[in-house]
Amino acid sequence: MNHAKQHYDGLTYPKVVVVGGGFAGLEVVRGLANKPFKVLLLDKQNHHCFQPLLYQVATASLGADSIAHPFRRTIGPLPNVAFRMAEVQEVLPERRVVRTNVGEFEYDILVLALGSTTNFFGNQQLAEVAMQLKSISQALDIRSDFLQEFERAMVLREENDLRRCLNFVIVGAGPTGVELAGALAEIRRTVLKREYREMDSELMRIVLIDSNDRVLKNFSEKSSANALRYLQELGVEVQLNTRVAGGDPDHITLADGTVLETNTVIWAAGVKGVLVPGLDKAVNERAHRYTVDRTNQLQGYPGVYALGDIALMEEGDAWPKGHPQVATVAIQQGRHLVANLLRSSNGQAARPFTYLDKGSMAVIGRGRAVVEMGGRSYGGVFAWLLWMLVHVVQLVGFRNRIMVLVNWAWKYLSWKNTIRLIIRPYVREGTAVSRPAALEGEAAPVPHQA
Ligand SMILES: Cc1cc2nc3c(=O)[nH]c(=O)nc-3n(C[C@H](O)[C@H](O)[C@H](O)COP(=O)(O)OP(=O)(O)OC[C@H]3O[C@@H](n4cnc5c(N)ncnc54)[C@H](O)[C@@H]3O)c2cc1C
């Protein structure tokens, strides 16, 4: 690790370009603040997104602004850090330049922390019909979609249309799928029962599908069993050892030929790294991540580092196939890279990264969660409280922490998801009963009010 100092704004500090202000990128930017580096953060969004709480935005428990934080507010007080809203399209390593939609930027050190995107494993049909949960706009789409389906169900006459409209299928029983299913089930037993009184809430189905033989397959068997029990207590229909083969706007087809009629499929069954052209020698095709050494440097590209979800680092016997794509890995790798860059600027050798696994957690509705920490597995209310504490502490921004706490206090005391607003309607082409036709046609009669 030997980075030549170059001219930049009259100062001879190395230019560090950080691409992606997620967990890893933000850690690097903050760590290099007020240090002898000129840092430029590039992100296609103008805000950091706290992805672990996206499902709460999707299910109307939190507003989008509670889990997002503008980069300009982060970098405002950091004199050696600049931000440009830019989508990186290519890296030209021979010229030490990144090409973006708003121009080219030179670097001495390049830190790639672009995260991951939904992996449909090549199934184009599913990619076209399924909703995703990787960004705030996708979370808002899901929120609008299920609220629109509820409103539509109130005016439908045909039972088949009604059932399809209220059948929510989630594919992938990892933490995202499990948390989403639990939250929708809570909505059925609270909001739907109280506020859509003319509707039979039992018509709403939440189906959670996974090709594995247990939910939360990366957790211990005990936690998986607890999570399954919690889901079943909430009325989620869990279908394990089940593969989804294809889909159309009004149904999905399982590998055994079974057809599930539904307007809403949410895909939470896999992610793949966001790779940009130009660094092909380091791409691991199978994992769809960049192969890096123990200092996160890309194989064959000195001065280029990849962190977090896009980095594939073999760590001896502990992580022979790379680390899990979770926030704690991204944060720790970001911190470690900062320490190594500072060591290098003092003429010291870089140290290899070692991941400290702090555990895993997933929440399943109100008062239920599974937590694995220190080799032990916890469940129930204790785990739920722990889950809330950890997530509030990790949020970026004091205001966001307060907002989330207030929202949760209100929600859990009042039993209401408050942010059920269709502000930006979700428009999907090709549903069996198109939205306008259903709403313009002859509506189901309104029963007499009590
Ligand atoms: C719904 C959901 C729930 C999750 N829950 C948990 C959890 O409970 N616990 C946990 O540990 N992990 C969880 N994760 C995983 C965790 O969020 C990721 O592992 C983590 O965000 C990875 O950090 P990162 O810095 O690598 O990338 P990210 O945080 O994804 O950041 C990537 C950044 O790069 C930017 N970007 C992407 N492409 C470009 C481009 N071409 N040009 C410029 N900028 C670009 C993006 O806008 C983004 O800001 C969850 C993920 C999701 C989606």
The ligand as an SDF file (V2000), in Angstrom:
LIG
                    3D

 53 58  0  0  0  0  0  0  0  0999 V2000
  -34.2880   -4.9130    3.0330 C   0  0  0  0  0  0  0  0  0  0  0  0
  -32.9110   -5.1490    3.5850 C   0  0  0  0  0  0  0  0  0  0  0  0
  -32.7590   -5.4700    4.9240 C   0  0  0  0  0  0  0  0  0  0  0  0
  -31.4880   -5.6830    5.4610 C   0  0  0  0  0  0  0  0  0  0  0  0
  -31.3730   -5.9790    6.7880 N   0  0  0  0  0  0  0  0  0  0  0  0
  -30.1450   -6.1120    7.3430 C   0  0  0  0  0  0  0  0  0  0  0  0
  -29.9980   -6.3090    8.7410 C   0  0  0  0  0  0  0  0  0  0  0  0
  -30.9840   -6.3900    9.4820 O   0  0  0  0  0  0  0  0  0  0  0  0
  -28.7380   -6.4310    9.2390 N   0  0  0  0  0  0  0  0  0  0  0  0
  -27.6320   -6.3230    8.4390 C   0  0  0  0  0  0  0  0  0  0  0  0
  -26.4900   -6.4040    8.9440 O   0  0  0  0  0  0  0  0  0  0  0  0
  -27.7380   -6.1500    7.1090 N   0  0  0  0  0  0  0  0  0  0  0  0
  -28.9690   -6.0220    6.5440 C   0  0  0  0  0  0  0  0  0  0  0  0
  -29.0930   -5.8180    5.1910 N   0  0  0  0  0  0  0  0  0  0  0  0
  -27.8890   -5.8270    4.3570 C   0  0  0  0  0  0  0  0  0  0  0  0
  -27.1510   -4.5030    4.4490 C   0  0  0  0  0  0  0  0  0  0  0  0
  -28.0410   -3.4320    4.2780 O   0  0  0  0  0  0  0  0  0  0  0  0
  -26.0570   -4.4910    3.3980 C   0  0  0  0  0  0  0  0  0  0  0  0
  -25.1930   -5.5810    3.6310 O   0  0  0  0  0  0  0  0  0  0  0  0
  -25.2800   -3.1880    3.4670 C   0  0  0  0  0  0  0  0  0  0  0  0
  -26.1050   -2.0970    3.1180 O   0  0  0  0  0  0  0  0  0  0  0  0
  -24.0680   -3.2360    2.5350 C   0  0  0  0  0  0  0  0  0  0  0  0
  -23.3720   -2.0500    2.6550 O   0  0  0  0  0  0  0  0  0  0  0  0
  -22.5640   -1.4710    1.4340 P   0  0  0  0  0  0  0  0  0  0  0  0
  -21.8820   -0.2490    1.9230 O   0  0  0  0  0  0  0  0  0  0  0  0
  -21.7630   -2.5460    0.8200 O   0  0  0  0  0  0  0  0  0  0  0  0
  -23.6700   -1.0660    0.3470 O   0  0  0  0  0  0  0  0  0  0  0  0
  -24.9770   -0.1690    0.4740 P   0  0  0  0  0  0  0  0  0  0  0  0
  -25.2810    0.1600    1.8840 O   0  0  0  0  0  0  0  0  0  0  0  0
  -26.0180   -0.8740   -0.3160 O   0  0  0  0  0  0  0  0  0  0  0  0
  -24.5770    1.1770   -0.2770 O   0  0  0  0  0  0  0  0  0  0  0  0
  -24.3100    1.2150   -1.6530 C   0  0  0  0  0  0  0  0  0  0  0  0
  -24.3670    2.6560   -2.1130 C   0  0  0  0  0  0  0  0  0  0  0  0
  -23.8660    2.7150   -3.4330 O   0  0  0  0  0  0  0  0  0  0  0  0
  -24.6680    3.5770   -4.2130 C   0  0  0  0  0  0  0  0  0  0  0  0
  -24.5260    3.1740   -5.6210 N   0  0  0  0  0  0  0  0  0  0  0  0
  -24.8900    1.9920   -6.1820 C   0  0  0  0  0  0  0  0  0  0  0  0
  -24.5770    1.9730   -7.4960 N   0  0  0  0  0  0  0  0  0  0  0  0
  -23.9710    3.1520   -7.7620 C   0  0  0  0  0  0  0  0  0  0  0  0
  -23.3940    3.7410   -8.9220 C   0  0  0  0  0  0  0  0  0  0  0  0
  -23.3490    3.0790  -10.1030 N   0  0  0  0  0  0  0  0  0  0  0  0
  -22.8720    4.9730   -8.8330 N   0  0  0  0  0  0  0  0  0  0  0  0
  -22.8890    5.6580   -7.6700 C   0  0  0  0  0  0  0  0  0  0  0  0
  -23.4190    5.1550   -6.5300 N   0  0  0  0  0  0  0  0  0  0  0  0
  -23.9410    3.9200   -6.5690 C   0  0  0  0  0  0  0  0  0  0  0  0
  -26.0680    3.3700   -3.6430 C   0  0  0  0  0  0  0  0  0  0  0  0
  -26.8960    4.4780   -3.9410 O   0  0  0  0  0  0  0  0  0  0  0  0
  -25.7840    3.2240   -2.1450 C   0  0  0  0  0  0  0  0  0  0  0  0
  -25.8270    4.4630   -1.4970 O   0  0  0  0  0  0  0  0  0  0  0  0
  -30.3560   -5.5890    4.6330 C   0  0  0  0  0  0  0  0  0  0  0  0
  -30.5060   -5.2740    3.2750 C   0  0  0  0  0  0  0  0  0  0  0  0
  -31.7800   -5.0470    2.7660 C   0  0  0  0  0  0  0  0  0  0  0  0
  -31.9330   -4.6860    1.3130 C   0  0  0  0  0  0  0  0  0  0  0  0
  1  2  1  0
  2  3  1  0
  2 52  2  0
  3  4  2  0
  4  5  1  0
  4 50  1  0
  5  6  2  0
  6  7  1  0
  6 13  1  0
  7  8  2  0
  7  9  1  0
  9 10  1  0
 10 11  2  0
 10 12  1  0
 12 13  2  0
 13 14  1  0
 14 15  1  0
 14 50  1  0
 15 16  1  0
 16 17  1  0
 16 18  1  0
 18 19  1  0
 18 20  1  0
 20 21  1  0
 20 22  1  0
 22 23  1  0
 23 24  1  0
 24 25  2  0
 24 26  1  0
 24 27  1  0
 27 28  1  0
 28 29  2  0
 28 30  1  0
 28 31  1  0
 31 32  1  0
 32 33  1  0
 33 34  1  0
 33 48  1  0
 34 35  1  0
 35 36  1  0
 35 46  1  0
 36 37  1  0
 36 45  1  0
 37 38  2  0
 38 39  1  0
 39 40  1  0
 39 45  2  0
 40 41  1  0
 40 42  2  0
 42 43  1  0
 43 44  2  0
 44 45  1  0
 46 47  1  0
 46 48  1  0
 48 49  1  0
 50 51  2  0
 51 52  1  0
 52 53  1  0
M  END
$$$$
